[in-house]
Amino acid sequence: MSFKCHVCEKQITRNANLKLHFRVHTRERPYHCKVCEKRFAEAGTLKKHMSIDSDDRPFECHICEKKFRGKNALNAHVLVHSDVKPFKCEICEKRFRTRAQLKSHILIHTDEKLHHCTVCEKRFRTSAELKWYCFGNQPKCEECGKALDNVSALRDHLKRHNQEKKTFRCNVCEKSFSSSWILKQHKLLHAGIVPKCEICDKTFTTARGLHIHMSTHSEVKPFHCEVCGKDFATKQKLNIHCYSHKNQKIHKCTICEKQFNRLRSLTLHTVAHSDVKPQQCMECEKQFRRDIDLRKHTLVHTGEKKYKCDFCDKRFRLRIYAKEHMKVHTGEKPHHCEVCEKRFSYSGDLAKHSVVHFNEMRYKCEICKKRFKHLRSMRRHKLIHSGKKSHACIACDKKFRTMWELQNHSRTHTGEKPYNCKFCDKRFSQLSNANSHIKRCHTKVAPSV
């Protein structure tokens, strides 16, 4: 007998398991940690979490004396000391110590994402990644607070932080390394153990280097280029090859016809056309399509501006804003129009300029049928129909449709006048007023004939 979930129609073998599964949709987390107040959907997950804070590790490896909290963790670790890898991938012939490692690896070849969120339809390769996403328990970097999709991605991310620290030191030559694994590989050199290829006698500093090299002697090429269909023996060679397609944009969006050089970039772009916004700000309840957009937005409430301009005292919330601002001081104009060769400091200015050469009005308002050259212009226009004014002035409580309108209004309270006339010393609070002043007072009128 099986039980069916009425939300996603998944078949569950037991009624108790169905109740646990339904918490994926409701996001209910009844179990909480008494130490850190973190909440969980299952008692077993809470139990595992509680053991993290405990120093009790009764299971010890008889080879390296490393200790573990559970027997399963010890059994999985013992295989590290053995060369036995009984589970083989039928596609690329790579071998693994456990069946779980093999199953995770196979998903790389299929690119199949069977698990999906019932709220926003985002898809995942594993059920663990789906749970992290749904419950908001994605692994986070303690250094910078960044949320990652899975534990493997977190490990790779932490390596970037550790590369600068290099806290693991060799007691023989005093050389420092960013991870304990690299240190262990280094110590093999002192012991006279050097990984060597049995086919061409080439030597390597690490066992991983030898493993990657061995694929060059194999005819199996499991890594496939999405652009030209060429196959490669290693992922590194595929990545190097992909740079040759950097300027080839063959993946086109069916909605706005924007083109991309990678299928993944197109997939991420299509989210912009969707009305689904699963990420919500806890402060103002504003919703976002992506987690990264929500994290950027929260800085508006915290007021944190940790990135400073190298030339003036102005500070910014994001590093990219600081970099863009510094072009004002350097005079750098890296973006140029391919039609008239005019140069611009910002890519956004180039995009706005490009439409000058084309009369095409690609974007149409679904309500009043008015057409626009820019997608941003159409979105701003649609706010008129919605009547929604979510940006409020903290001084007089007056509300505005866009942040830009609010910023213009706030200058009436602060008295700020950021726009100056380049011909005289007069300053203005609005750019339109500055432009009107220049036309009225400084433009030379040609004498009539």
Buried (B, 14 or more C-beta within 10 A) or exposed (E): EEBEBEEBEBEBEEEEEBEBBBBBBEEEBEBEBEEEEEBBBBEEBBEEBBEEEEEEBEBEBEEEEBBBBEEEEBEBBBBEEEEEBEBEBEEBEBBBBBEEBBEBBBBBBEEEBEBBBEBBEBBBBBEBBBBBBBBEBBBEBEEEEBBBBBEEBBEEBBEEEBEEEBEBEBEEEEEEBBBEEBBBBBBBBEEEEEBEBEEEEEEBBBEEBBEBBBBEEEEEBBBEBBBEEEEBBBEEBBEEBBEEBEEEBBBEBEEBEBBBBBEEEBEEBEBBEEEEBBBEBEEBEBBBBBBEBBBBBBBBEEEEBEBEBEEEEBBBBEEEBBEBBBBBEEEEBEBEBEEEEBEBBBEEBBBBBBBEEEEEBBBEBEEEEBEBBBBEBBBBBBBEEEEEBBBEBEEEEBBBBBEEBBEBBBBBEEEEBEBEBEEEEBBBBBEEBBEEBBEEEEEEEEEEE
